[in-house]
């Protein structure tokens, strides 16, 4: 037992360092993340006896995975936003959004919750933080508040992000029926889906008093997602619950916002900083022109998704599969060269820029400025993913899981969602968390005679909490809103929500096992 405890503590050292460096030492994320990588590399060799070449190639695989598809999609998302600012389209979008409502509580729901949920469901990989946070900031939100509200909103959609990849991956690893698993996930996460928009309004409005006057639309935003998510999981499958739910919620929230237009309390009225002096409503052509990049992103992501197999399959076939990690010839990494969100969003952004009258040389300047803006974030991504791969391949993650399974016994369900959250905290990816801990959850379910669907879904549930405080996700937000270096402060502020969710999830999962669910 003493040896198991020691290995558990040592395995957590990269994470302990990362949190301490960000929150305690106030270190910039790229420096803290590189430190975590160094700690993981040294421990993997000294304690887990990982060969130097295996450690190096594990890190290299993490770097490759960070570059493609994660870094490319982050750059593409922020570039699209920056380009709309450059062309002046964002000013028109701001005017259109505030014509629906000038209430920052309602705008947070429309953009951070509904539109952000759609982006997570379609693309994932940070787009659901980068684009909505940038848009909220452009509307006049405090940049810190814009990031925090989008981080909060981005938690619960993650299990069904990127066309349901985390769920279908978990089903593949465990051999569980993906439809039944998706329904279980949707039911488990339902209370937190309803609570999240409420907490967003409280956060944006500065307290629970902010719910006054907007509680109906806030509840409708959450409940509509729950109903659509469960129905979509049951009748369509595991791929589209979040996409369908986000669209339904957007329609419901938009309709209710139009119906409640009127005098907005001064403390919640958003004073939009816009150069547009003309109060005349935009014509249809102007509106389409302004929204063109985002409309293109929506249409292209749908057309290239699994919904349209005759387009999806040929594009997905343009890929390369390589073995980078030398310790396992079966450990492969696949690069999709065209049908990946980053490439598609970049193409759509440029096409939208051309429609808005931006020349190609101008777009290249915006792209260059975007890469420079994101340089520290890119370094953070490289270090975080290298660290995660070393922890996974060396056995450090397995040591953490073994400690929990071996010591908690019947109380294991209390930690089940925590493992899911830990996996996402380290990797920034719900899919990676399912890969790391999915089989562990299934084995634990068998050892304590619990339902495999319930405990495996609990891993996905915990992902929701871990995604909020993932350094990778936070770094994306700070880069998009110009707050690079504020990662530790943001982590400290969002942690109370993530930890609160994790605690409630742990209790719910444990009670569910006791009730035989």
C-alpha positions, 0 to 999 in steps of 0.5 A: 500500500505504501508503494502504491501511495508513493507512486500515486503521489509521484504520478501527480507531480507534473499536475501539482507543479502545473497548478502551483506554478500557475496559481501560486507562482503566477507563472505564464502558462507556456513556462509552467507547462514546459516545467510540467513536461520536464517533471513528467519526462524526468519521473518517467525515466527515473521512477517508471524506467521509461527508455530515453528514446521512448520518452522522447518519441512519446513527447514528439507524438504529443507535439505532433498531435498539438500542432495537428489538429489542435494548434491549427484549429485555434489559429483558424478560429482566432484568425476568422475573428480577427479578419471580421474585425479587420474588414469591419464586419464585426461592427455590423455583427455587434449591431445586429446582436444588440438589436436583438437584446442589449442585455449582457445576460441574454447576449451571454446566453446567445453567444457563449451558451448557444453559439459556443455549444454549437461550435463545440458540437461541430468542431471542438478543439478550442473553437467554442472558447476562442470565437464566442469569447472574442465576440463577447469582448468585441461587444463590450464585455470585460475580457476576463468575464468573456473568457470565464463565461465561455469556459463555464459554458464549454464544460457540459457540451464536451462529451458530445463535442466534435460530432460526438467523437469522445462518446463514440471513442469511449463506446469503441474502447469499452465495447458498449452500445454507443446509443445507450451510452449516449442516452446515459450520458445525456441523462447524467449531465442534464442537471448540470446543463440546466444549472450552467446557464443560470451560473453564467447569468449570475457570473455576468450579472454579478450575483443571483439578483441578476436572474431577476427578469431573465430566469424564464429565458435562462431556464429555457436555454438549459432545458431545451438543450436537455430535451433535445440532447436526450431525444437526439441521443435516443433517436439519432445516435451518439454523433449529433446530440450537442449540435441538435441541442445547440440549434434548438436552444439557439432558436428558443433563446432567440425567440424569447429574447425577441419577445422580451425586448424592452427597457434593460436595467442600467446595470445589465445594459451593454454599452456597445463600443461601435464605430457604426453611427447609423441606426438603420437596420442592415439589409439582408445582403449586408447581414449575410455579408457580415456573417458570411465567414460564420455561415460558411463555417456552419455549412461546411462543417455540416457538409463535411461531417458524418451527416453527409457520408458521400462528402465526409468519407472521400475527404476523410480518406485523405490522411496519413497514419504514422507510428511515432512512439517507439515503445508500441508499434501499434500506437499510431497517430492519424493526420486528416489533411483536409477534413479537420476543423482547423483547415476547414475553418481557415478556408471558410475564414479566407473565403468570407474575407474575400466576400467582404472585400479583403485582398489576399495579401491583407489576409496574410498579414492578419494571419501572420499577426494572429500567429504572433498573437498566439505564439505563447499559446502554441508553446503551451499546447506543445508542452501540455500534449507532450506531458500528457503523452509521457504520462500516458505511455509511461504508466503514470496515469495508470498509477493514479487509476490503480491507487483509486481503484485499489484503495476505495473499493465500494466508494470508487464511484465517488472518484469515477467522475474525478478521473474523467476530469483529471484526464481532461485537465491534463490533456485538454481533450474529452476524447483523450480522457475517455482513452485514458480512463474508459477501460479503467471505469469499465473494470471498476464497474465489474469489480464492485458490481456496478452498471458499466454504462453508469460508471463509463458515462460518469467518466464523460460527466467528469470531463465537463468539470475538467474542461473548464480548468484545462490549462489548454482551454484557458490558454486558448481563451487568454490568447483570443482575448489578449490576456496572455499571462493571466492564465493563473488568475483565470484558473483561480476564478473558474476553479470554484465552478469546476470543483463545485461541479466535480463534487456534485457529480461525485455524489450523484454518481455514488448515489446512482450506484447505491440505487442500482442505476 
